[in-house]
Amino acid sequence: MDTTTDTDRSVIVNNFLTNLSEQVPSFLDEIQSRLQSLYNLDVSRYHADHVCWRTASMEEYCALISALRSPESADQCTLLIESEIGGRLIATFKLTQSIEYASIGDVDRGGATRTINVVEIPAPKDGSPYKTGLEHVEFVIPTNVKNTATSTNTNPPQVKTVSSPMNDAVHQSTLDEFMAQYPTVKWSTKAKNKENNPDVSVKMDLDELFGVCSVKFHLMPLARVIDYEIQVSHMDNS
């Protein structure tokens, strides 16, 4: 039986949103700086579509998701989906108030700040303990990734994404071209052959504040992937 009160849920939600608003800008700033300095990879050319916030225990996950899904939180966030993936629950929320962060490349080119408003929250994996906090960010790369990488536009580039998240030759060739531009990166390709929304990634040690985190690159924003999956599910059930 859930004995959590409305006040408890409000505290959980406010603490979570405060942590996000305070930590996401510095998290993304650190990642941008490291990628630029280590690999000359300017991710300001790409759209950061979501961050991932990990929970340290199943109890913490359940309490947080319950609070975020409660009617009291309806004006602060919206649940896009909660489903089981790889043997664990993963919930994705869209924030009403987007989080602003500085884009290093945009500052250099005289551009404005960016925003991010989608957060993915996975339940912890059995046998894989980790601390509560930010775990990864995912960037959307366009199908014309070579042209985007050499763009000198002062405004954020218009990302041209695929129409379907299903893995195909376009996904594969775009990811291959992207990795080839940065051969010194120690790419992880274990998710490159996923059936749905494949990605490549690199791990980075962000020291004491964030620890070891991942930076992932895919071709479709997570919110659009979810929309696609929901539409396909409705068609299958009709």
N, C-alpha and C positions, 0 to 999 in steps of 0.2 A: 504493500500500500504506500502510495506517495504522500508523505506528510509535509512536503515542501509548501510553505505559505507563499502568498502573492508577494509579500515583502522579501522573502528569501530569493524568489525568482528575479525580482527587480534588482536586487543587489548583485546577483550572478551576472545578469545581462549588462548592467552598468559597468561592472568591473571588467567584463570581457571586452566591451566596446571601447572602454578607456584604454585598456592594454593594446588593443589593435591600433587605435589612433595615435598612441604614443610610440609604439614599436615599429609599425609598418614603414614609416618614412625613413627611419634610421636603418632598418633592415634592407630596404631597397637601395638606399644610398651606399651602404657598405658593399652590397652585391655589385652594383654598377661600377663602383671604384675598383673593386678587385678584378672584375672581368676586363675592364679597360686596361688596367696596369699590367696584368699578367698575360693577357691574350690579345690585347688591342681589339676587343670585342665590345662594340658600342651598342648596348641593348636599348638605348634611348630611341633607336630606329624602329623598335618593335613595341607592340602593345602588351603591357603586363595585365593579363585578364583576371588573374586571381592569385590569392595567397592561400597557403594551407596552415591551419592552426592545429597542432597535435595536443591530445590530452593524455595525461599520465596514467589514468586508470579508467576502467569501464564505469565506475561510479561517477567519476568526474565527467565523462562523456555524457552519460545519461542525464545528469543534473543540468549540464550546459544546454544540451539539445532540448530538453523539456522546457527550460526557461526561455530559450529563444523561440520555441514554437507556441508559447503561451499567448493568450489574447492580449495580455499586458504589453507584449513586445511587438504587436502588429504594426505599430507606427515606426518601429526602429529597424525591422528586418523582415524578410519574406523567405520562407523555406522554398527552395526550388525543387529539391528532391532529397530523399533519404533512401538508400538502397544498399543491399549487400554486394560488395565487390571484393573478390579475393578472400572470401571467408570472414569479412568484417563489415560492419556498418560504416557508411560514409554519408554525411549530410552536407549539403551545400546551401548557403544562404546568400541572398542579395541584400546588401545594406541600404537603408534609405538615405543615409548620409554618407556620401563617398569620402574616402580618405585621400587627401592631397599629399603628393610627394614631389620632390624636386627631381627633375630629369637632368643628369649631368650634361648630356649631349645637347639638350634643348637650351640649357643655360649658356653653354658655349656658343650656340647658334642664335641666341637671343630669343628663344622660345619661352612658352609659359610652363607652368607646372602641369603634372598629369594627375589623374584620379584613378582609384581602384575601388570597386564596390562589391566584389564577390569573394567569399571566403569558404573554403572547403574544410570540413572538420571530420577527420577519420577517427573511428574508435581504435584504441591501441591493439596491436597485434600480440597474440599470445607468445610469450618467450622473447619479446623484443621491447624491453623497457626503455623509456626515454622521458625526458622532462617535458612539462607543459610549455608550449610556446610555438613560435613560428618555425615551420619545417621546410617549406619550399615556396617558390614563386614560379609561375609559368608564363612564358612569353609566346605570343602568336607571331609566327613568321609567315610572310606572304609567299605565294607561289612564284613570284618574280624576285626571289630572295637576292639574286646577284645584283639586280638593279637597285634594290633598296639599300644594300650594303654600301653602295658608292654614292648614294644620294647626298646632295648638299642643301636640300630644302631647309629653310629656317623653321618650318612648322612640322609637327609630327607627321610621319609618312602615312599615306592612306593604305592601310593593310588590305590586300586582296586575298581573301581566304577562300577555301574550297567550299563547295555547296553541301558536301556530305562528310561526316567524320569517319566513314568507313575506309579502312586501309586499302589503298590502291597504288597504282604506279605513280600518280601525282604526289601522294604523300611520301612515298619512298624516294623518288628522285629529288624532291625539294629538301628533305632531311639530309640526303647524301650531299647535295650541293652546299647546304649550309655547313655541315661538318667539314667539308673539304676547304672551306674558306678559313677555317681556324684549326689547322692540323696539329698545333701544339696542345690543344685542349684534350684532356683525358676523358673522352666521351664514353658515357654508358649507353649502350644500344639495346639493353635488355627489354625495353618497352617499345622498341621500333617495329616489332612485328605484332603488336596488339591488333586485334580485329577492329577495334574502335578507337579513334583518335590517338594514333601512335605518337610517340615522342622520343627525343634524345635528351640526355641530361648530363650535368657535371656536378660533382660534389665540391663544396667549398667549406673550409674551416673558418668560421667567423669569430673564433676565439671565445672568450668567456661569456659574452653577451648573448650570442645565439648558438654557439657550438657548431657542429657539422650540419650543414643544410644543403639542399639541392636547388639547382636552377634548371628548369625544364623548358623545352621548346617544342611546340606543336603547331598545327595548322588551323585549328578552329577553337575559338573561345569556349570555355567550359559551359557557360550559360547557353550557348547555341547548341552544344552537344547534347545538353539535357533536354532542350526543346525538341531536338531531332528524335531522341530516344522516346520521349513521351508521345510524340506524334506516331512513331512506328508502333509503339505499344497499343495505342488506341486503334490503329488500323488492324493490327493482328487480332484484337478483341472484338472488332465490329462484325 
